[in-house]
Amino acid sequence: MRPFALCLVSLTVAGSALTGSFHFARAYTPDNHELYMVRGAKMCSRVHGIKFSKRTLKEMVEGVREPDKISPSAAQMFKQRFERNSFGKQRAVSPKRVAAQAIHGSPNPTRPKYRNSPADREKQKKTVRLSADKLMRNRFPLDVYSYDTNQAVRNKILITASQFLCVSFAHKNDRQSARKFGNMMHMLGDTYSASHVQRSAPKGPSAKCGTEKIKWHYSMDLIAWKLHVRADKQTKDWRFRCIVEHSADLMSLWANGRVAVRKEVGRAAKLKRANQKVKNTLAHICKKVLREDRQVLSRPAGGAAAGYSITSGTDNWKFYKKKKPDTAIQPVGLTGPAEARAFVKATNAHLKRKRSKIRFWYPSGKMKDLCQGVLKAKSLPTPLRCTPQEIDWAMQASKTVRTMWIPGRKHPLINSGN
């Protein structure tokens, strides 16, 4: 018996009539996240024969909308709305927003350019700067450094997805299970927002989804928030078509995995089965959703392409007589490992001082490519394995896993810098 194999009931989606477009960017509002989940559920029913009850779909939608309810975003955007002379000025990102960006498929903010102080000169000696041939010719001359590589960003997304899946598969509460799946889908969905990630289009005459690749992970400190917000209406491009298709496939894997894990008796059996089902799901994500070439993975993460960056000609609320050049911002290299560790530590310390429930961690750039481990090894790489504690929390419906902020796993290459 399938707990979710019930009659599909379509939800009325706020904003489902959003079919307009904006010249500079395409991104997603919470309404668009909801829309691709609803369309994905319909496709899942049609293609995979798996139907979801109205209640299950409602909870998936609640989960996919939840990451956009973090208030600091609105406060920061409001501040930038009235910021004078903003062209080329790096944005402040609050610690809450730093932690939240990982659930939006984005890297950490970049390190502001080094000053001429003795301390900064010493820190800069530890950086790894890109050679001139790897820097864009028309980039804006802002020498920021990244705390992490694109590989570290993808590893972070995979570990977080693994945690959402482990808890979701084993959770005794149907609603919480569906919410955790929705949380994961928001993170993956944002990688199909053109104001978060630059992708190549699907290949072939039929432009088959699953052939598109990530080319650049943008960081929110260098993104034009004005464009990010105003552009959130596109549902007619290949990005939206592909996330709908991927949602349908992942819903099928999730529903089958959930049934298999629930059938097992006892923590040990559930843990073993959950790891099997997590591996299947992450393999699909690596093959179809998070495809990146090796040279992309090795690059410093962050920055933003022309048209989306803080040097976009439209990223000024002040009206200029002459439009400024539209340029990209590219990190010029990586910080030293000590600075990366210090950044994570300082962010965590701030959240603890504020008694925030938000949790923050980040994998080291030294961690191997987890997608390679998922696709080539018989078992899951250690950082991606469900823990007995996560299974216990799920089986007991613990408050610890009631929100998006699941405690980080203990691993020597988590929170250890680049």
C-alpha positions as CSV (number, residue, x, y, z in Angstrom):
1,M,0.0,0.0,0.0
2,R,1.3,3.4,-0.9
3,P,0.5,6.0,1.8
4,F,0.6,8.7,-0.8
5,A,-1.2,6.9,-3.7
6,L,-4.4,8.9,-3.3
7,C,-6.4,11.0,-5.6
8,L,-4.5,14.0,-6.8
9,V,-6.3,17.3,-6.0
10,S,-5.0,20.4,-7.7
11,L,-4.3,23.3,-5.4
12,T,-5.2,26.9,-6.2
13,V,-1.9,28.6,-6.6
14,A,-1.4,32.2,-5.6
15,G,0.3,33.8,-8.5
16,S,-0.3,30.9,-10.9
17,A,-1.2,33.5,-13.5
18,L,2.4,34.9,-13.4
19,T,3.3,34.5,-17.1
20,G,5.0,37.8,-17.7
21,S,8.7,38.3,-18.3
22,F,11.4,40.8,-17.4
23,H,14.2,41.7,-19.8
24,F,17.1,41.3,-17.4
25,A,16.5,38.2,-15.2
26,R,14.4,35.2,-14.6
27,A,14.0,34.0,-11.0
28,Y,11.4,32.5,-8.7
29,T,9.1,33.9,-6.1
30,P,7.6,31.6,-3.4
31,D,4.6,31.5,-5.8
32,N,6.8,30.1,-8.6
33,H,8.2,27.5,-6.2
34,E,4.7,26.4,-5.4
35,L,3.7,26.4,-9.1
36,Y,6.5,24.0,-10.2
37,M,5.7,21.7,-7.3
38,V,2.0,21.6,-8.3
39,R,2.9,21.0,-12.0
40,G,5.5,18.5,-11.0
41,A,2.9,16.5,-9.0
42,K,0.6,16.4,-12.0
43,M,3.5,15.2,-14.2
44,C,4.4,12.6,-11.6
45,S,0.9,11.2,-11.7
46,R,0.9,11.2,-15.5
47,V,4.4,9.8,-16.1
48,H,5.1,7.7,-13.0
49,G,1.6,6.8,-12.0
50,I,2.1,8.1,-8.5
51,K,-0.6,10.4,-7.1
52,F,-0.6,12.6,-4.0
53,S,-3.4,13.5,-1.7
54,K,-4.4,17.1,-1.3
55,R,-2.9,17.2,2.2
56,T,0.5,15.7,1.1
57,L,0.8,18.2,-1.8
58,K,-0.2,21.0,0.6
59,E,2.7,20.1,3.0
60,M,5.2,19.8,0.1
61,V,4.2,23.3,-0.9
62,E,4.5,24.6,2.6
63,G,8.0,23.1,2.7
64,V,9.1,24.6,-0.6
65,R,7.8,28.0,0.4
66,E,9.4,27.9,3.9
67,P,13.0,29.0,3.0
68,D,11.6,32.3,1.6
69,K,10.0,33.2,5.0
70,I,13.3,34.2,6.5
71,S,12.9,37.9,7.3
72,P,16.4,39.4,6.9
73,S,16.0,39.2,3.1
74,A,13.2,41.7,3.1
75,A,15.1,44.0,5.5
76,Q,18.2,43.9,3.3
77,M,16.3,44.5,0.1
78,F,14.4,47.4,1.7
79,K,17.7,49.0,2.7
80,Q,19.1,48.6,-0.7
81,R,16.0,50.1,-2.2
82,F,17.0,53.5,-0.8
83,E,20.8,53.1,-1.0
84,R,22.5,56.0,-2.8
85,N,25.3,55.5,-5.3
86,S,25.0,51.7,-5.1
87,F,26.7,51.0,-8.4
88,G,29.6,48.5,-7.8
89,K,29.1,48.5,-4.0
90,Q,29.3,45.1,-2.3
91,R,26.1,44.3,-0.3
92,A,26.1,43.5,3.4
93,V,24.7,40.0,4.1
94,S,23.4,39.2,7.6
95,P,24.6,36.0,9.3
96,K,21.0,34.7,9.1
97,R,21.1,35.3,5.3
98,V,24.5,33.7,5.1
99,A,23.2,30.5,6.7
100,A,20.0,30.6,4.6
101,Q,21.8,30.9,1.3
102,A,22.9,27.3,1.4
103,I,19.2,26.4,1.4
104,H,18.8,28.6,-1.7
105,G,21.5,26.8,-3.6
106,S,23.9,29.7,-3.3
107,P,27.5,30.0,-2.0
108,N,28.8,32.1,0.8
109,P,29.3,35.9,0.3
110,T,32.8,36.8,-0.9
111,R,35.6,38.2,1.2
112,P,35.8,42.0,0.6
113,K,38.9,43.2,-1.1
114,Y,42.0,43.3,1.1
115,R,43.2,46.6,2.5
116,N,46.7,47.9,2.9
117,S,47.0,47.0,6.6
118,P,49.8,44.7,7.8
119,A,47.2,42.1,8.9
120,D,45.5,42.1,5.5
121,R,48.8,41.9,3.7
122,E,49.7,38.8,5.7
123,K,46.3,37.2,5.0
124,Q,46.6,38.0,1.3
125,K,49.8,35.9,1.2
126,K,47.7,32.9,1.9
127,T,45.2,33.4,-0.9
128,V,45.2,31.5,-4.2
129,R,44.8,34.1,-6.9
130,L,43.6,33.1,-10.4
131,S,46.0,33.6,-13.3
132,A,45.2,36.5,-15.7
133,D,44.1,34.1,-18.5
134,K,41.3,32.8,-16.2
135,L,39.9,36.3,-15.4
136,M,37.2,37.8,-17.6
137,R,38.4,40.6,-19.7
138,N,35.4,42.8,-19.1
139,R,35.0,42.1,-15.4
140,F,34.3,44.9,-12.9
141,P,37.7,45.7,-11.1
142,L,36.6,44.6,-7.7
143,D,39.1,42.2,-6.3
144,V,37.0,40.0,-4.0
145,Y,38.0,36.5,-2.9
146,S,35.8,33.5,-2.4
147,Y,35.7,31.4,0.8
148,D,34.7,28.3,-1.2
149,T,34.9,26.6,-4.6
150,N,31.9,25.6,-6.7
151,Q,32.7,22.0,-5.7
152,A,32.3,22.9,-2.0
153,V,29.0,24.6,-2.9
154,R,27.7,21.5,-4.6
155,N,29.0,19.3,-1.8
156,K,27.1,21.5,0.7
157,I,23.9,21.2,-1.4
158,L,24.3,17.4,-1.5
159,I,24.9,17.0,2.2
160,T,21.9,19.2,3.0
161,A,19.7,17.3,0.5
162,S,20.8,14.0,2.1
163,Q,19.8,15.3,5.5
164,F,16.4,16.4,4.3
165,L,15.9,13.0,2.6
166,C,17.0,10.9,5.6
167,V,14.6,12.7,7.9
168,S,11.8,12.7,5.3
169,F,12.1,9.0,4.5
170,A,12.1,7.9,8.1
171,H,9.7,10.5,9.7
172,K,6.6,8.9,11.2
173,N,4.6,12.1,10.5
174,D,3.3,12.3,6.9
175,R,3.1,16.1,7.0
176,Q,6.6,16.6,8.3
177,S,7.9,14.1,5.8
178,A,6.4,16.0,2.9
179,R,7.7,19.3,4.3
180,K,11.2,18.1,4.4
181,F,11.0,17.0,0.8
182,G,9.6,20.5,-0.1
183,N,12.6,22.1,1.7
184,M,15.0,20.1,-0.4
185,M,13.1,21.1,-3.6
186,H,13.4,24.8,-2.8
187,M,17.1,24.4,-2.6
188,L,17.3,22.6,-6.0
189,G,14.7,24.8,-7.5
190,D,16.8,27.9,-6.8
191,T,19.6,26.5,-8.9
192,Y,17.2,26.9,-11.8
193,S,16.7,30.6,-11.1
194,A,18.8,32.7,-13.4
195,S,19.4,35.2,-10.6
196,H,21.0,32.5,-8.5
197,V,22.8,30.3,-11.0
198,Q,24.0,30.6,-14.6
199,R,23.3,27.4,-16.6
200,S,23.9,26.2,-20.1
201,A,20.6,25.4,-22.0
202,P,19.6,21.7,-22.5
203,K,21.3,20.1,-25.5
204,G,19.9,18.4,-28.6
205,P,17.1,19.2,-31.0
206,S,14.5,18.3,-28.3
207,A,16.4,20.3,-25.6
208,K,16.0,17.4,-23.3
209,C,16.1,18.3,-19.6
210,G,18.9,16.7,-17.7
211,T,21.5,17.8,-20.2
212,E,21.8,21.4,-18.9
213,K,24.8,22.3,-16.8
214,I,25.7,24.8,-14.1
215,K,28.3,27.3,-15.2
216,W,28.3,29.8,-12.3
217,H,27.0,30.0,-8.7
218,Y,26.1,33.6,-7.9
219,S,26.6,35.0,-4.3
220,M,24.0,37.3,-2.8
221,D,26.5,40.0,-1.8
222,L,27.1,40.8,-5.4
223,I,23.6,40.2,-6.9
224,A,21.3,43.1,-7.9
225,W,18.5,42.5,-5.5
226,K,16.3,44.8,-7.5
227,L,16.6,42.5,-10.5
228,H,16.2,39.4,-8.4
229,V,12.9,40.6,-7.0
230,R,11.4,42.2,-10.1
231,A,12.3,39.3,-12.4
232,D,10.4,36.7,-10.4
233,K,7.6,36.1,-13.0
234,Q,9.0,33.8,-15.6
235,T,7.4,30.4,-16.1
236,K,7.8,30.0,-19.9
237,D,11.5,29.4,-20.3
238,W,13.4,26.1,-20.3
239,R,14.6,26.6,-16.7
240,F,11.1,26.4,-15.4
241,R,10.2,23.5,-17.8
242,C,13.2,21.5,-16.5
243,I,12.6,22.1,-12.8
244,V,9.0,20.9,-13.3
245,E,10.3,17.7,-14.9
246,H,12.9,17.1,-12.3
247,S,10.4,17.7,-9.6
248,A,8.2,15.0,-11.0
249,D,11.1,12.5,-11.1
250,L,12.2,13.3,-7.6
251,M,8.7,13.1,-6.3
252,S,8.5,9.5,-7.7
253,L,11.8,8.6,-6.1
254,W,10.8,10.2,-2.8
255,A,7.4,8.5,-2.6
256,N,8.9,5.0,-3.3
257,G,11.8,5.6,-0.9
258,R,9.4,6.7,1.8
259,V,7.3,3.5,1.4
260,A,10.4,1.3,1.5
261,V,11.8,2.9,4.7
262,R,8.5,2.9,6.5
263,K,8.1,-0.8,5.9
264,E,11.3,-1.6,7.8
265,V,11.1,-2.4,11.5
266,G,13.6,-0.8,13.9
267,R,16.2,1.9,13.6
268,A,19.0,-0.3,12.1
269,A,16.8,-1.6,9.3
270,K,15.4,1.9,8.6
271,L,18.9,3.4,8.6
272,K,20.2,0.8,6.1
273,R,17.2,1.2,3.8
274,A,17.3,5.0,4.0
275,N,20.9,5.1,2.9
276,Q,20.0,3.0,-0.1
277,K,17.2,5.2,-1.1
278,V,19.2,8.4,-0.4
279,K,21.9,7.1,-2.7
280,N,19.4,6.4,-5.5
281,T,17.9,9.9,-5.2
282,L,21.2,11.7,-5.0
283,A,22.5,9.8,-8.0
284,H,19.6,11.2,-10.0
285,I,20.3,14.7,-8.7
286,C,24.0,14.4,-9.7
287,K,23.2,13.0,-13.1
288,K,20.3,15.3,-14.0
289,V,20.1,18.4,-11.8
290,L,23.6,19.4,-10.5
291,R,25.7,18.7,-13.6
292,E,28.9,20.7,-13.6
293,D,32.1,20.4,-15.6
294,R,35.4,19.8,-13.7
295,Q,36.8,23.2,-14.6
296,V,33.7,24.9,-13.2
297,L,33.9,22.9,-10.0
298,S,37.4,24.1,-9.4
299,R,36.6,27.8,-9.7
300,P,36.1,30.1,-6.8
301,A,32.3,30.4,-6.1
302,G,30.3,33.6,-6.0
303,G,30.2,36.9,-7.9
304,A,27.6,37.5,-10.6
305,A,27.4,37.7,-14.4
306,A,26.6,40.9,-16.3
307,G,22.9,41.7,-16.1
308,Y,22.6,40.3,-12.5
309,S,25.5,41.8,-10.7
310,I,25.7,45.0,-8.6
311,T,27.4,46.6,-11.6
312,S,24.3,46.0,-13.7
313,G,23.2,49.2,-15.4
314,T,19.8,48.9,-13.8
315,D,21.1,48.3,-10.2
316,N,20.8,51.9,-9.2
317,W,17.7,53.5,-7.7
318,K,19.1,56.8,-8.7
319,F,18.5,57.9,-12.3
320,Y,21.7,58.6,-14.2
321,K,21.8,60.8,-17.3
322,K,24.1,58.2,-18.9
323,K,23.7,54.5,-18.4
324,K,26.7,52.8,-16.9
325,P,28.4,49.8,-18.4
326,D,26.8,46.4,-17.6
327,T,29.6,44.3,-16.2
328,A,30.2,41.0,-14.3
329,I,31.9,40.6,-11.0
330,Q,34.2,37.6,-10.8
331,P,36.1,36.5,-7.6
332,V,39.8,36.7,-8.4
333,G,40.7,33.8,-6.2
334,L,40.3,31.9,-2.9
335,T,41.0,33.0,0.6
336,G,43.4,31.0,2.7
337,P,41.9,28.0,4.7
338,A,42.3,29.9,8.0
339,E,40.1,32.7,6.8
340,A,37.5,30.3,5.5
341,R,37.4,28.6,8.9
342,A,37.3,32.0,10.7
343,F,34.4,33.1,8.5
344,V,32.3,30.0,9.4
345,K,33.2,30.3,13.1
346,A,32.3,34.0,13.2
347,T,29.0,33.4,11.5
348,N,28.2,30.6,14.0
349,A,29.2,32.7,17.0
350,H,26.9,35.5,15.9
351,L,24.0,33.2,15.5
352,K,24.6,31.7,19.0
353,R,24.9,35.2,20.6
354,K,21.5,36.1,19.1
355,R,20.1,32.7,20.3
356,S,19.1,32.0,16.8
357,K,17.7,28.5,15.9
358,I,19.4,28.8,12.6
359,R,22.4,26.4,12.1
360,F,25.3,27.0,9.9
361,W,28.2,24.8,8.7
362,Y,30.2,24.5,5.5
363,P,32.3,21.7,4.0
364,S,35.9,22.3,3.2
365,G,37.2,22.6,-0.3
366,K,39.5,19.6,0.6
367,M,36.4,17.4,0.7
368,K,36.3,15.2,-2.4
369,D,33.6,15.6,-5.1
370,L,30.7,13.9,-3.5
371,C,28.9,13.4,-6.8
372,Q,31.7,11.2,-8.0
373,G,31.4,9.2,-4.8
374,V,27.7,8.8,-5.3
375,L,27.9,7.7,-8.9
376,K,31.0,5.4,-8.7
377,A,31.0,3.8,-5.2
378,K,28.7,1.0,-4.1
379,S,27.7,2.8,-0.9
380,L,27.2,6.5,0.0
381,P,30.3,8.6,0.8
382,T,30.5,9.1,4.5
383,P,29.4,12.7,4.6
384,L,26.2,11.8,2.8
385,R,25.1,8.9,5.0
386,C,22.1,9.1,7.2
387,T,23.1,9.1,10.9
388,P,21.4,6.9,13.6
389,Q,20.6,10.2,15.4
390,E,18.7,11.6,12.3
391,I,16.7,8.4,12.0
392,D,15.9,8.5,15.8
393,W,14.8,12.1,15.5
394,A,12.5,11.2,12.5
395,M,11.0,8.1,14.2
396,Q,10.3,10.1,17.3
397,A,9.0,13.2,15.5
398,S,11.6,15.2,17.4
399,K,11.3,19.0,17.5
400,T,15.0,19.0,16.5
401,V,14.1,18.3,12.9
402,R,10.8,20.2,12.7
403,T,12.4,23.1,10.9
404,M,14.8,23.4,8.0
405,W,17.8,23.7,10.4
406,I,18.9,20.1,10.9
407,P,22.1,19.9,13.1
408,G,25.2,19.4,11.0
409,R,26.9,16.1,10.8
410,K,30.2,15.5,12.5
411,H,32.9,15.1,9.9
412,P,36.6,16.3,9.9
413,L,36.1,18.2,6.6
414,I,33.0,20.1,7.7
415,N,33.7,23.6,9.0
416,S,37.3,23.2,8.2
417,G,37.8,25.9,5.6
418,N,39.1,25.7,2.0
